Amino acid sequence: MTYCKRGTEGLIYLEDGTLLHGCGFGSSGVKFGEVVFTTAMNGYPESMTDPSYRGQIMIITHPLVGNYGVPEPQFRNGILQNFESEQIQIEGLVVTEETDPSKWNSSKSLHQWMSEQNIPGVSSVDTRLLVKKVRTLGSMMGVIASGVSVDDPAGYIKARYDEIDFTKFTSPKSPIVHQNDSDQLIVLVDCGVKHGILDELFKAGFTIVRVPCKSTVDEIMNYSPKGIVFGNGPGNPNILKDLVKTFSAVMEYKLPTLGICLGHQVATLAMSGNVRKMKFGHRAINKPVVDLTTNRCYISTHNHGYGVYKEDVPPDTQIWFVNPDDGVVEGLAHKRLPVITTQFHPESRPGPNDNTWIFQKFRKMVIKNEGN
Ligand SMILES: NC(=O)CC[C@H](N)C(=O)O
């Protein structure tokens, strides 16, 4: 039996029948979710609080997780600077080794943070084996347990990830305003936006009104926005029919519009394209994307399990970015309207800051449109 430094055991189960026993950490409990992996070597406070990971059990392939602990949350203009939302969003965490921190700004360990927020973790399991399974068979449902004994893990899988509308957990119930010095107001349709996106939009000079994911076009247009952002969010875009309708209705106003990740997928559906489930998705902070207008390659942050493929691109749009590894369409531009999208995360957090120019491009589109 493995020595468990927290004194508890844990397990991870995949729905193909794989069952690995290891050590428990974080809170005691059992959770189910879609099992996904990220190859990011750092940035776990940001990734774990990214609302797009809602409903998922995260495997981190980097073998040591927790080395630099968890900082105190820092807000500026109501926007978190060091987390992507106010709480941990993943259902559970699977790592090879969970460590105690050594860093000047660490306020608690990964173990303490997860214990406080009711998130179970499992360590001392072969994450490489798990990732090979997921890469070979595709993303699967699974069960994680920490500190409790579980006889029939499969019985804990209560629903399929692709059928759940997680935005009802991650979208705000009423509008939230981040007032800037300028009167350049944009509306952000918030299905669980990462604070890194808010921060970049705020730094670009916008006053941001975050409206619930289920807002109608009238509720959005009542703010007389200069531009619209459809942000990231959890789950399957194909079941978010109302959001897709809202995107189509907003397009009628011909305002500068930026879609990021879920926003890119919703834009694709609204413009009569297709979005498919990928085999195991892209979750990393070093994925290449090629800008087809300049032929330049950028290193970018990804977190998506659905994707747009070349044959699914909507009419009236051109491919802006493509992933050279597998050809997934990573960005679109409308041929006539000021609508641009990225599947990757230009705000990074965590990740390289190479792509924040996308927010400046959007700002230029807003200024140009104001002049018309
Ligand atoms: N980061 C996101 O917005 C993710 C979009 C969508 N839920 C996906 O997994 O593909």
The ligand as a MOL file (V3000), in Angstrom:
LIG
                    3D

  0  0  0     0  0            999 V3000
M  V30 BEGIN CTAB
M  V30 COUNTS 10 9 0 0 0
M  V30 BEGIN ATOM
M  V30 1 N -13.2060 27.6290 -22.4950 0
M  V30 2 C -14.4090 27.5350 -23.0500 0
M  V30 3 O -15.1360 28.5080 -23.2280 0
M  V30 4 C -14.8790 26.1480 -23.3720 0
M  V30 5 C -16.0020 26.0560 -24.3560 0
M  V30 6 C -16.7020 24.7080 -24.3450 0
M  V30 7 N -17.3250 24.4770 -23.0980 0
M  V30 8 C -15.7140 23.6070 -24.6920 0
M  V30 9 O -15.3070 22.8570 -23.8280 0
M  V30 10 O -15.3350 23.4720 -25.8110 0
M  V30 END ATOM
M  V30 BEGIN BOND
M  V30 1 1 1 2
M  V30 2 2 2 3
M  V30 3 1 2 4
M  V30 4 1 4 5
M  V30 5 1 5 6
M  V30 6 1 6 7
M  V30 7 1 6 8
M  V30 8 2 8 9
M  V30 9 1 8 10
M  V30 END BOND
M  V30 END CTAB
M  END
